[in-house]
Amino acid sequence: MNPITSHWDRFSWFTVLLLPLSALFATIAAARRSLYRLGVLRPVAVARPVIVVGNISAGGTGKTPLVAWLAHRLAERGFRPLVITRGYGGTCNAISEVKPDSDPASLGDEAVLLARRTGCPVWRGADRPAVVHAALAAHPDCDCVISDDGMQHYRLARSLEIAVIDGARGFGNGLPLPAGPLREPVTRLDDVDAIVINGTARRRLPEGYAMRLAGNTIVNMVERHRSKPLRGKSGRPIHAVAGIGHPERFFGALRDAGINVIEHAFPDHHAYTPADLDFGDDIPVIMTEKDAVKCFAFAQEDWWYVPVEAVVDDGLLALVLDRLDASPGEGRRAQQHGRITG
């Protein structure tokens, strides 16, 4: 476990040592945001409504499954979404289109996962306005943009902000990075359009739309047409592999399915090698889909992954549709994009 993140849920001597760095981080973040609020820096408007799905805390909260859910729901209603993402973990620095068979080492694991799961154009890059402009030049039929993460990327103006909170972890010890998990103060949530709570809230949190992640099957990584019920593996010890923001959520879901889990937590966006998963035995391996996209090339016969789907309160989709319906033309969209919410 990361020695810093292991302290994010409590106060400790290590927390105290990091407080000066947290104060500096919070000061810089607040100053940067103020520059946009005061108009010294201006967000870049694009010619489509932009929906940002993000969070105020570091680590996995469930943003990517929510983006995939939203892309599917909008496509079902006749929209043509464009999905953009930073492409964390990828070595490529160029703005790029991501395909389902793209190299995750180059373009990023979450980007490839989104391309596999959404069926929409997916583009990635650090400069989000530039990513949108390049993507729309290639896909001018796209009529809305969903940004995976980006609440703190103030340069991209947006029509709607959705903040995702992990119900189990909440805001941790409530401190800014690196002493705590917060990228921005909790008061930042006063500015967002919607809050989504992923999983059961185990501490006091703001009100929000309910969301859970459902994964009831496992898919073979060598013969991907083969799948089984998740509980079909119960009773046997299983090597469980997770290189995500919150590995404990994955391990807990497997245990809830009755699986005897041998935990192997890796850093988020870890670049796997065959040696990482050589456990020296014949015990099956189960991993997240985000990890699987980086391991297909050297997968073994008894390796499996768990695809998950977000199950979300229908009220969130109604809110998004209402906001999109209020953006019929590019002039109206430009006005909405000028609103600075992050």
C-alpha atoms as a printed R data frame, in Angstrom:
    type eleno elety resid chain resno       x       y       z
1   ATOM     1    CA   MET     A     1   0.000   0.000   0.000
2   ATOM     2    CA   ASN     A     2   1.176   3.525  -0.784
3   ATOM     3    CA   PRO     A     3   2.655   4.941   2.482
4   ATOM     4    CA   ILE     A     4   0.977   8.295   1.911
5   ATOM     5    CA   THR     A     5  -2.510   7.144   0.888
6   ATOM     6    CA   SER     A     6  -2.594   4.682   3.785
7   ATOM     7    CA   HIS     A     7  -2.815   7.714   6.120
8   ATOM     8    CA   TRP     A     8  -5.594   9.518   4.245
9   ATOM     9    CA   ASP     A     9  -8.377   8.084   6.367
10  ATOM    10    CA   ARG     A    10  -6.944   9.154   9.731
11  ATOM    11    CA   PHE     A    11  -4.685  11.584  11.547
12  ATOM    12    CA   SER     A    12  -1.216  10.325  12.411
13  ATOM    13    CA   TRP     A    13   2.306  11.535  12.985
14  ATOM    14    CA   PHE     A    14   2.859  11.195   9.247
15  ATOM    15    CA   THR     A    15  -0.166  13.389   8.588
16  ATOM    16    CA   VAL     A    16   1.341  16.122  10.736
17  ATOM    17    CA   LEU     A    17   4.620  15.960   8.804
18  ATOM    18    CA   LEU     A    18   2.745  16.514   5.540
19  ATOM    19    CA   LEU     A    19   0.616  19.456   6.727
20  ATOM    20    CA   PRO     A    20   2.996  22.174   5.398
21  ATOM    21    CA   LEU     A    21   2.856  20.609   1.932
22  ATOM    22    CA   SER     A    22  -0.929  20.388   2.164
23  ATOM    23    CA   ALA     A    23  -1.144  24.065   3.075
24  ATOM    24    CA   LEU     A    24   0.974  24.946   0.036
25  ATOM    25    CA   PHE     A    25  -1.131  22.731  -2.240
26  ATOM    26    CA   ALA     A    26  -4.392  24.241  -0.974
27  ATOM    27    CA   THR     A    27  -3.067  27.796  -1.404
28  ATOM    28    CA   ILE     A    28  -1.969  27.193  -4.989
29  ATOM    29    CA   ALA     A    29  -5.236  25.456  -5.899
30  ATOM    30    CA   ALA     A    30  -7.336  28.245  -4.374
31  ATOM    31    CA   ALA     A    31  -5.290  30.955  -6.086
32  ATOM    32    CA   ARG     A    32  -5.637  29.266  -9.463
33  ATOM    33    CA   ARG     A    33  -9.377  28.893  -9.073
34  ATOM    34    CA   SER     A    34  -9.679  32.535  -8.009
35  ATOM    35    CA   LEU     A    35  -7.955  33.639 -11.199
36  ATOM    36    CA   TYR     A    36 -10.777  32.033 -13.173
37  ATOM    37    CA   ARG     A    37 -13.503  33.373 -10.893
38  ATOM    38    CA   LEU     A    38 -12.134  36.907 -11.235
39  ATOM    39    CA   GLY     A    39 -11.793  36.640 -14.995
40  ATOM    40    CA   VAL     A    40  -8.015  36.974 -15.047
41  ATOM    41    CA   LEU     A    41  -7.941  33.575 -16.699
42  ATOM    42    CA   ARG     A    42 -10.828  32.552 -18.923
43  ATOM    43    CA   PRO     A    43 -12.184  29.106 -19.725
44  ATOM    44    CA   VAL     A    44 -12.180  27.969 -23.330
45  ATOM    45    CA   ALA     A    45 -15.675  27.394 -24.733
46  ATOM    46    CA   VAL     A    46 -16.247  24.690 -27.323
47  ATOM    47    CA   ALA     A    47 -19.129  24.336 -29.742
48  ATOM    48    CA   ARG     A    48 -20.878  21.541 -27.858
49  ATOM    49    CA   PRO     A    49 -22.339  21.145 -24.366
50  ATOM    50    CA   VAL     A    50 -19.706  19.699 -22.019
51  ATOM    51    CA   ILE     A    51 -20.549  17.381 -19.128
52  ATOM    52    CA   VAL     A    52 -17.693  16.954 -16.657
53  ATOM    53    CA   VAL     A    53 -17.697  13.866 -14.443
54  ATOM    54    CA   GLY     A    54 -15.106  14.348 -11.721
55  ATOM    55    CA   ASN     A    55 -14.404  14.383  -8.018
56  ATOM    56    CA   ILE     A    56 -12.733  16.459  -5.342
57  ATOM    57    CA   SER     A    57 -10.674  13.623  -3.892
58  ATOM    58    CA   ALA     A    58  -7.807  11.575  -5.257
59  ATOM    59    CA   GLY     A    59  -8.197   7.871  -5.841
60  ATOM    60    CA   GLY     A    60 -10.933   5.879  -7.503
61  ATOM    61    CA   THR     A    61 -14.499   6.982  -6.876
62  ATOM    62    CA   GLY     A    62 -16.244   5.366  -9.848
63  ATOM    63    CA   LYS     A    63 -16.008   8.167 -12.408
64  ATOM    64    CA   THR     A    64 -15.158   5.964 -15.381
65  ATOM    65    CA   PRO     A    65 -18.096   3.532 -14.974
66  ATOM    66    CA   LEU     A    66 -20.386   6.544 -14.582
67  ATOM    67    CA   VAL     A    67 -19.024   8.069 -17.805
68  ATOM    68    CA   ALA     A    68 -19.708   4.787 -19.634
69  ATOM    69    CA   TRP     A    69 -23.240   4.655 -18.167
70  ATOM    70    CA   LEU     A    70 -23.941   8.229 -19.218
71  ATOM    71    CA   ALA     A    71 -22.582   7.677 -22.736
72  ATOM    72    CA   HIS     A    72 -24.843   4.649 -23.193
73  ATOM    73    CA   ARG     A    73 -27.932   6.367 -21.818
74  ATOM    74    CA   LEU     A    74 -27.436   9.423 -24.032
75  ATOM    75    CA   ALA     A    75 -26.782   7.307 -27.126
76  ATOM    76    CA   GLU     A    76 -30.004   5.401 -26.448
77  ATOM    77    CA   ARG     A    77 -31.849   8.718 -26.605
78  ATOM    78    CA   GLY     A    78 -30.392   9.740 -29.924
79  ATOM    79    CA   PHE     A    79 -27.385  11.779 -28.814
80  ATOM    80    CA   ARG     A    80 -23.937  11.249 -30.278
81  ATOM    81    CA   PRO     A    81 -21.537  11.692 -27.355
82  ATOM    82    CA   LEU     A    82 -17.833  12.366 -27.608
83  ATOM    83    CA   VAL     A    83 -15.830  11.097 -24.609
84  ATOM    84    CA   ILE     A    84 -12.569  12.786 -23.636
85  ATOM    85    CA   THR     A    85 -10.081  11.762 -20.986
86  ATOM    86    CA   ARG     A    86  -6.612  12.678 -19.780
87  ATOM    87    CA   GLY     A    87  -5.168   9.252 -20.613
88  ATOM    88    CA   TYR     A    88  -3.358   8.762 -17.294
89  ATOM    89    CA   GLY     A    89  -0.743   6.035 -17.351
90  ATOM    90    CA   GLY     A    90  -0.120   6.392 -21.086
91  ATOM    91    CA   THR     A    91   3.302   7.314 -22.426
92  ATOM    92    CA   CYS     A    92   2.029   9.170 -25.496
93  ATOM    93    CA   ASN     A    93   1.977  12.962 -25.130
94  ATOM    94    CA   ALA     A    94   0.070  13.694 -28.327
95  ATOM    95    CA   ILE     A    95  -3.671  14.242 -28.646
96  ATOM    96    CA   SER     A    96  -4.940  10.886 -29.869
97  ATOM    97    CA   GLU     A    97  -8.081   9.007 -30.771
98  ATOM    98    CA   VAL     A    98  -8.463   5.839 -28.724
99  ATOM    99    CA   LYS     A    99  -9.781   2.609 -30.213
100 ATOM   100    CA   PRO     A   100 -10.898  -0.539 -28.373
101 ATOM   101    CA   ASP     A   101  -7.697  -2.278 -29.513
102 ATOM   102    CA   SER     A   102  -5.341   0.642 -28.819
103 ATOM   103    CA   ASP     A   103  -2.234   0.064 -26.725
104 ATOM   104    CA   PRO     A   104  -3.059   0.984 -23.100
105 ATOM   105    CA   ALA     A   105   0.636   1.467 -22.330
106 ATOM   106    CA   SER     A   106   0.701   4.267 -24.897
107 ATOM   107    CA   LEU     A   107  -2.757   5.834 -24.542
108 ATOM   108    CA   GLY     A   108  -3.773   4.910 -20.999
109 ATOM   109    CA   ASP     A   109  -5.771   2.069 -19.459
110 ATOM   110    CA   GLU     A   110  -8.921   4.054 -18.653
111 ATOM   111    CA   ALA     A   111  -8.979   5.555 -22.143
112 ATOM   112    CA   VAL     A   112  -8.861   2.109 -23.763
113 ATOM   113    CA   LEU     A   113 -11.464   0.819 -21.319
114 ATOM   114    CA   LEU     A   114 -13.811   3.670 -22.262
115 ATOM   115    CA   ALA     A   115 -13.312   2.938 -25.960
116 ATOM   116    CA   ARG     A   116 -14.164  -0.707 -25.314
117 ATOM   117    CA   ARG     A   117 -17.223   0.004 -23.210
118 ATOM   118    CA   THR     A   118 -18.912   3.072 -24.713
119 ATOM   119    CA   GLY     A   119 -18.898   2.520 -28.478
120 ATOM   120    CA   CYS     A   120 -18.442   6.307 -28.781
121 ATOM   121    CA   PRO     A   121 -15.495   8.279 -30.157
122 ATOM   122    CA   VAL     A   122 -12.925   8.528 -27.361
123 ATOM   123    CA   TRP     A   123 -10.061  11.013 -27.469
124 ATOM   124    CA   ARG     A   124  -7.351  11.691 -24.928
125 ATOM   125    CA   GLY     A   125  -4.777  14.350 -24.114
126 ATOM   126    CA   ALA     A   126  -3.640  16.781 -21.445
127 ATOM   127    CA   ASP     A   127  -5.065  19.959 -23.035
128 ATOM   128    CA   ARG     A   128  -8.775  19.222 -22.901
129 ATOM   129    CA   PRO     A   129 -10.027  22.128 -25.055
130 ATOM   130    CA   ALA     A   130  -7.511  21.148 -27.733
131 ATOM   131    CA   VAL     A   131  -8.642  17.525 -27.426
132 ATOM   132    CA   VAL     A   132 -12.259  18.550 -28.009
133 ATOM   133    CA   HIS     A   133 -11.382  20.709 -31.024
134 ATOM   134    CA   ALA     A   134  -9.352  17.902 -32.623
135 ATOM   135    CA   ALA     A   135 -12.030  15.312 -31.902
136 ATOM   136    CA   LEU     A   136 -14.855  17.438 -33.305
137 ATOM   137    CA   ALA     A   137 -12.848  18.053 -36.464
138 ATOM   138    CA   ALA     A   138 -12.727  14.282 -36.914
139 ATOM   139    CA   HIS     A   139 -16.268  13.624 -35.650
140 ATOM   140    CA   PRO     A   140 -18.382  16.720 -36.389
141 ATOM   141    CA   ASP     A   141 -21.583  14.709 -35.855
142 ATOM   142    CA   CYS     A   142 -20.927  14.463 -32.110
143 ATOM   143    CA   ASP     A   143 -23.393  16.744 -30.349
144 ATOM   144    CA   CYS     A   144 -22.201  16.621 -26.719
145 ATOM   145    CA   VAL     A   145 -18.972  16.007 -24.815
146 ATOM   146    CA   ILE     A   146 -18.464  13.892 -21.693
147 ATOM   147    CA   SER     A   147 -15.212  14.541 -19.868
148 ATOM   148    CA   ASP     A   148 -13.892  11.708 -17.719
149 ATOM   149    CA   ASP     A   149 -12.403  13.644 -14.815
150 ATOM   150    CA   GLY     A   150 -11.523  17.305 -15.309
151 ATOM   151    CA   MET     A   151 -13.288  19.161 -12.491
152 ATOM   152    CA   GLN     A   152  -9.970  20.810 -11.725
153 ATOM   153    CA   HIS     A   153  -9.160  21.442 -15.403
154 ATOM   154    CA   TYR     A   154 -10.683  24.928 -15.343
155 ATOM   155    CA   ARG     A   155  -9.586  25.801 -18.889
156 ATOM   156    CA   LEU     A   156 -12.390  23.708 -20.331
157 ATOM   157    CA   ALA     A   157 -15.703  25.488 -19.816
158 ATOM   158    CA   ARG     A   158 -18.635  23.245 -19.070
159 ATOM   159    CA   SER     A   159 -22.426  23.125 -19.085
160 ATOM   160    CA   LEU     A   160 -22.799  20.575 -16.289
161 ATOM   161    CA   GLU     A   161 -20.607  19.233 -13.503
162 ATOM   162    CA   ILE     A   162 -21.166  15.895 -11.793
163 ATOM   163    CA   ALA     A   163 -19.076  15.090  -8.716
164 ATOM   164    CA   VAL     A   164 -18.672  11.452  -7.687
165 ATOM   165    CA   ILE     A   165 -18.031  10.535  -4.039
166 ATOM   166    CA   ASP     A   166 -16.968   7.128  -2.762
167 ATOM   167    CA   GLY     A   167 -19.591   6.285  -0.148
168 ATOM   168    CA   ALA     A   168 -17.219   4.126   1.883
169 ATOM   169    CA   ARG     A   169 -14.277   6.527   2.055
170 ATOM   170    CA   GLY     A   170 -16.040   9.865   1.781
171 ATOM   171    CA   PHE     A   171 -13.496  12.648   2.192
172 ATOM   172    CA   GLY     A   172 -11.080  10.678   4.353
173 ATOM   173    CA   ASN     A   173  -9.490  12.835   7.023
174 ATOM   174    CA   GLY     A   174 -10.737  15.960   5.264
175 ATOM   175    CA   LEU     A   175  -7.269  17.350   4.513
176 ATOM   176    CA   PRO     A   176  -5.804  18.550   1.191
177 ATOM   177    CA   LEU     A   177  -3.187  16.560  -0.681
178 ATOM   178    CA   PRO     A   178  -0.797  15.093   0.305
179 ATOM   179    CA   ALA     A   179  -1.774  14.837   4.003
180 ATOM   180    CA   GLY     A   180  -5.297  13.910   2.938
181 ATOM   181    CA   PRO     A   181  -7.128  12.948  -0.244
182 ATOM   182    CA   LEU     A   182  -8.745  16.279  -1.150
183 ATOM   183    CA   ARG     A   183  -7.913  18.026  -4.408
184 ATOM   184    CA   GLU     A   184 -10.301  20.828  -3.462
185 ATOM   185    CA   PRO     A   185 -12.216  21.708  -0.272
186 ATOM   186    CA   VAL     A   186 -15.590  20.109   0.400
187 ATOM   187    CA   THR     A   187 -17.219  23.516  -0.173
188 ATOM   188    CA   ARG     A   188 -16.378  23.040  -3.871
189 ATOM   189    CA   LEU     A   189 -19.401  20.732  -4.011
190 ATOM   190    CA   ASP     A   190 -21.659  23.753  -3.493
191 ATOM   191    CA   ASP     A   191 -20.865  24.741  -7.095
192 ATOM   192    CA   VAL     A   192 -21.531  21.450  -8.870
193 ATOM   193    CA   ASP     A   193 -24.799  20.569 -10.585
194 ATOM   194    CA   ALA     A   194 -25.084  17.031  -9.249
195 ATOM   195    CA   ILE     A   195 -23.478  14.808  -6.629
196 ATOM   196    CA   VAL     A   196 -23.363  11.035  -7.068
197 ATOM   197    CA   ILE     A   197 -22.683   8.722  -4.111
198 ATOM   198    CA   ASN     A   198 -21.038   5.491  -5.218
199 ATOM   199    CA   GLY     A   199 -22.009   2.705  -2.824
200 ATOM   200    CA   THR     A   200 -23.414   2.830   0.681
201 ATOM   201    CA   ALA     A   201 -22.407   5.946   2.603
202 ATOM   202    CA   ARG     A   202 -20.605   4.922   5.772
203 ATOM   203    CA   ARG     A   203 -20.141   8.451   7.030
204 ATOM   204    CA   ARG     A   204 -21.972  11.732   6.764
205 ATOM   205    CA   LEU     A   205 -21.997  12.976   3.170
206 ATOM   206    CA   PRO     A   206 -23.941  15.545   1.148
207 ATOM   207    CA   GLU     A   207 -27.148  14.369  -0.451
208 ATOM   208    CA   GLY     A   208 -26.740  12.938  -3.925
209 ATOM   209    CA   TYR     A   209 -27.935  10.493  -6.541
210 ATOM   210    CA   ALA     A   210 -27.355   6.859  -5.631
211 ATOM   211    CA   MET     A   211 -25.003   4.712  -7.684
212 ATOM   212    CA   ARG     A   212 -23.612   1.212  -7.321
213 ATOM   213    CA   LEU     A   213 -21.308  -0.947  -9.401
214 ATOM   214    CA   ALA     A   214 -22.734  -4.285 -10.499
215 ATOM   215    CA   GLY     A   215 -20.465  -7.086 -11.663
216 ATOM   216    CA   ASN     A   216 -22.032 -10.544 -11.651
217 ATOM   217    CA   THR     A   217 -19.956 -12.395 -14.243
218 ATOM   218    CA   ILE     A   218 -16.333 -13.195 -14.971
219 ATOM   219    CA   VAL     A   219 -14.915 -13.253 -18.495
220 ATOM   220    CA   ASN     A   220 -12.010 -15.418 -19.592
221 ATOM   221    CA   MET     A   221  -9.033 -13.365 -20.759
222 ATOM   222    CA   VAL     A   222  -7.854 -15.867 -23.390
223 ATOM   223    CA   GLU     A   223 -11.242 -16.903 -24.790
224 ATOM   224    CA   ARG     A   224 -13.283 -13.767 -24.253
225 ATOM   225    CA   HIS     A   225 -16.492 -15.375 -25.501
226 ATOM   226    CA   ARG     A   226 -16.436 -17.505 -22.338
227 ATOM   227    CA   SER     A   227 -18.071 -16.139 -19.205
228 ATOM   228    CA   LYS     A   228 -19.342 -17.567 -15.926
229 ATOM   229    CA   PRO     A   229 -21.350 -16.319 -12.965
230 ATOM   230    CA   LEU     A   230 -19.043 -14.644 -10.473
231 ATOM   231    CA   ARG     A   231 -20.205 -16.931  -7.690
232 ATOM   232    CA   GLY     A   232 -19.223 -19.939  -9.771
233 ATOM   233    CA   LYS     A   233 -15.668 -19.529  -8.502
234 ATOM   234    CA   SER     A   234 -16.636 -19.414  -4.816
235 ATOM   235    CA   GLY     A   235 -15.055 -21.879  -2.398
236 ATOM   236    CA   ARG     A   236 -11.649 -21.838  -4.106
237 ATOM   237    CA   PRO     A   237  -8.741 -19.547  -3.297
238 ATOM   238    CA   ILE     A   238  -8.330 -16.950  -6.029
239 ATOM   239    CA   HIS     A   239  -5.534 -14.507  -6.768
240 ATOM   240    CA   ALA     A   240  -7.351 -11.158  -6.931
241 ATOM   241    CA   VAL     A   241  -5.452  -8.415  -8.794
242 ATOM   242    CA   ALA     A   242  -6.369  -4.728  -8.689
243 ATOM   243    CA   GLY     A   243  -4.323  -1.737  -9.816
244 ATOM   244    CA   ILE     A   244  -7.059   0.863  -9.351
245 ATOM   245    CA   GLY     A   245  -7.620   3.880  -7.137
246 ATOM   246    CA   HIS     A   246  -9.413   1.877  -4.441
247 ATOM   247    CA   PRO     A   247  -8.450  -1.821  -4.677
248 ATOM   248    CA   GLU     A   248 -10.284  -2.687  -1.457
249 ATOM   249    CA   ARG     A   249 -13.623  -2.087  -3.206
250 ATOM   250    CA   PHE     A   250 -12.815  -4.815  -5.730
251 ATOM   251    CA   PHE     A   251 -11.531  -7.239  -3.120
252 ATOM   252    CA   GLY     A   252 -14.611  -6.630  -0.972
253 ATOM   253    CA   ALA     A   253 -16.943  -7.314  -3.902
254 ATOM   254    CA   LEU     A   254 -15.225 -10.648  -4.499
255 ATOM   255    CA   ARG     A   255 -15.475 -11.575  -0.838
256 ATOM   256    CA   ASP     A   256 -19.164 -10.640  -0.869
257 ATOM   257    CA   ALA     A   257 -19.550 -13.151  -3.716
258 ATOM   258    CA   GLY     A   258 -18.172 -15.864  -1.449
259 ATOM   259    CA   ILE     A   259 -14.685 -15.975  -2.937
260 ATOM   260    CA   ASN     A   260 -11.620 -16.805  -0.884
261 ATOM   261    CA   VAL     A   261  -9.447 -13.877  -1.955
262 ATOM   262    CA   ILE     A   262  -5.667 -13.691  -2.015
263 ATOM   263    CA   GLU     A   263  -5.191  -9.933  -2.424
264 ATOM   264    CA   HIS     A   264  -2.648  -8.383  -4.787
265 ATOM   265    CA   ALA     A   265  -2.971  -4.588  -4.804
266 ATOM   266    CA   PHE     A   266  -0.894  -2.641  -7.332
267 ATOM   267    CA   PRO     A   267  -0.552   1.133  -7.836
268 ATOM   268    CA   ASP     A   268  -3.240   2.833  -9.905
269 ATOM   269    CA   HIS     A   269  -2.435   2.644 -13.663
270 ATOM   270    CA   HIS     A   270   0.284   0.058 -12.982
271 ATOM   271    CA   ALA     A   271   2.072  -1.165 -16.129
272 ATOM   272    CA   TYR     A   272   1.959  -4.933 -15.663
273 ATOM   273    CA   THR     A   273   4.592  -7.396 -16.777
274 ATOM   274    CA   PRO     A   274   4.200 -11.197 -16.796
275 ATOM   275    CA   ALA     A   275   6.491 -11.366 -13.765
276 ATOM   276    CA   ASP     A   276   4.044  -9.258 -11.725
277 ATOM   277    CA   LEU     A   277   1.413 -11.991 -12.015
278 ATOM   278    CA   ASP     A   278   3.665 -15.031 -11.750
279 ATOM   279    CA   PHE     A   279   2.476 -16.301  -8.386
280 ATOM   280    CA   GLY     A   280   4.177 -19.681  -8.699
281 ATOM   281    CA   ASP     A   281   1.058 -21.828  -8.506
282 ATOM   282    CA   ASP     A   282  -1.961 -22.950 -10.511
283 ATOM   283    CA   ILE     A   283  -4.515 -20.855  -8.625
284 ATOM   284    CA   PRO     A   284  -6.864 -18.870 -10.930
285 ATOM   285    CA   VAL     A   285  -6.482 -15.112 -11.261
286 ATOM   286    CA   ILE     A   286  -9.324 -12.573 -11.309
287 ATOM   287    CA   MET     A   287  -8.743  -8.886 -12.007
288 ATOM   288    CA   THR     A   288 -10.635  -5.716 -12.842
289 ATOM   289    CA   GLU     A   289 -11.369  -4.921 -16.479
290 ATOM   290    CA   LYS     A   290  -9.158  -1.855 -16.221
291 ATOM   291    CA   ASP     A   291  -6.256  -4.141 -15.307
292 ATOM   292    CA   ALA     A   292  -7.227  -6.747 -17.901
293 ATOM   293    CA   VAL     A   293  -6.804  -4.376 -20.865
294 ATOM   294    CA   LYS     A   294  -3.091  -4.236 -19.979
295 ATOM   295    CA   CYS     A   295  -2.695  -8.006 -19.535
296 ATOM   296    CA   PHE     A   296  -4.499  -9.572 -22.507
297 ATOM   297    CA   ALA     A   297  -1.227  -9.945 -24.437
298 ATOM   298    CA   PHE     A   298   0.240 -12.393 -21.908
299 ATOM   299    CA   ALA     A   299  -2.916 -13.762 -20.262
300 ATOM   300    CA   GLN     A   300  -3.018 -17.364 -19.092
301 ATOM   301    CA   GLU     A   301  -5.843 -19.866 -19.568
302 ATOM   302    CA   ASP     A   302  -7.300 -19.492 -16.075
303 ATOM   303    CA   TRP     A   303  -7.185 -15.705 -15.869
304 ATOM   304    CA   TRP     A   304 -10.481 -13.834 -15.686
305 ATOM   305    CA   TYR     A   305 -11.760 -10.288 -15.360
306 ATOM   306    CA   VAL     A   306 -14.923  -8.789 -13.910
307 ATOM   307    CA   PRO     A   307 -16.774  -6.293 -16.129
308 ATOM   308    CA   VAL     A   308 -18.854  -3.879 -14.058
309 ATOM   309    CA   GLU     A   309 -21.767  -1.659 -14.932
310 ATOM   310    CA   ALA     A   310 -22.896   1.445 -13.084
311 ATOM   311    CA   VAL     A   311 -26.459   1.343 -11.797
312 ATOM   312    CA   VAL     A   312 -27.543   4.941 -11.258
313 ATOM   313    CA   ASP     A   313 -30.597   6.804  -9.993
314 ATOM   314    CA   ASP     A   314 -32.684   7.746 -13.055
315 ATOM   315    CA   GLY     A   315 -33.001  11.272 -11.705
316 ATOM   316    CA   LEU     A   316 -29.432  11.995 -12.783
317 ATOM   317    CA   LEU     A   317 -30.207  11.220 -16.415
318 ATOM   318    CA   ALA     A   318 -33.298  13.440 -16.251
319 ATOM   319    CA   LEU     A   319 -31.120  16.311 -15.016
320 ATOM   320    CA   VAL     A   320 -28.563  15.795 -17.791
321 ATOM   321    CA   LEU     A   321 -31.247  15.610 -20.483
322 ATOM   322    CA   ASP     A   322 -32.877  18.765 -19.175
323 ATOM   323    CA   ARG     A   323 -29.561  20.622 -19.340
324 ATOM   324    CA   LEU     A   324 -28.836  19.362 -22.851
325 ATOM   325    CA   ASP     A   325 -32.331  20.322 -24.005
326 ATOM   326    CA   ALA     A   326 -31.624  23.840 -22.750
327 ATOM   327    CA   SER     A   327 -28.643  24.057 -25.132
328 ATOM   328    CA   PRO     A   328 -30.255  23.985 -28.595
329 ATOM   329    CA   GLY     A   329 -27.786  26.210 -30.416
330 ATOM   330    CA   GLU     A   330 -24.119  27.055 -30.398
331 ATOM   331    CA   GLY     A   331 -24.763  30.588 -29.193
332 ATOM   332    CA   ARG     A   332 -26.694  29.306 -26.199
333 ATOM   333    CA   ARG     A   333 -24.008  26.708 -25.609
334 ATOM   334    CA   ALA     A   334 -21.282  29.328 -25.612
335 ATOM   335    CA   GLN     A   335 -23.170  31.296 -22.962
336 ATOM   336    CA   GLN     A   336 -23.503  28.237 -20.770
337 ATOM   337    CA   HIS     A   337 -19.869  27.289 -21.237
338 ATOM   338    CA   GLY     A   338 -18.865  30.699 -19.948
339 ATOM   339    CA   ARG     A   339 -20.207  29.826 -16.489
340 ATOM   340    CA   ILE     A   340 -17.186  29.052 -14.345
341 ATOM   341    CA   THR     A   341 -17.862  26.178 -11.986
342 ATOM   342    CA   GLY     A   342 -14.427  24.628 -12.007
